[in-house]
Amino acid sequence: MYFNKLFVALLVLVSVTAKAQTLTLNSSGETGASGTNWSSSGSNPVVITATGNANVNTSVIESYLNSGISVTVQCIVSNGEVAVGSPIQKTVGGDATLTIRADKRVTTGGISSTFSKLNLILWSDYNNSNVGGVGITSAINTNGGHFWAGGSSTSGGSYTWNGLTVGNGPSVGSS
């Protein structure tokens, strides 16, 4: 009987810990400097971090980028994913960098700049769990900025490429 209860407890624990945590960026998300399961810190770059399922309005990211301020959006908790569900558009301001990091998968809709350069980094498999991947479902226009998509070959592993901090490995996984 004891082992049956232990087995059930372990099964529940594994089921809970394996569930994906998703940071969604879309036009109906929360605005401000923080919200349910997410917060922002820093000044340039501004780092928006999710600790669980969260929904951030794309206008939050756009306002920083349009001020020439770089933004890092991350959900690097175990099984963390980032999904860009609405377009992110940089329309004014100086050059900036948008970095999107996830433990697992990064999926993005349209990201574009029509004014100055936008460097774009899509960094999946950040913790080298080999369950990453980058999915691009709409057009990307960096207006002459650099574009990088990949992962990490070590946990949080990074490399400097064209003056930008990017992952040090491929985007591994198919989930």
Beta strands, then each sheet from edge to edge (+ up, - down):
strand 1: 21-26
strand 2: 34-35
strand 3: 38-41
strand 4: 46-50
strand 5: 54-57
strand 6: 71-75
strand 7: 80-84
strand 8: 88-90
strand 9: 96-102
strand 10: 105-108
strand 11: 111-113
strand 12: 118-123
strand 13: 133-136
strand 14: 140-141
strand 15: 147-150
strand 16: 158-161
strand 17: 164-167
sheet 1: 5+ 1+ 7+ 10+ 13+
sheet 2: 2+ 3- 4+ 6+ 9+ 12+ 15+
sheet 3: 8+ 11+ 14+
sheet 4: 16+ 17-
end
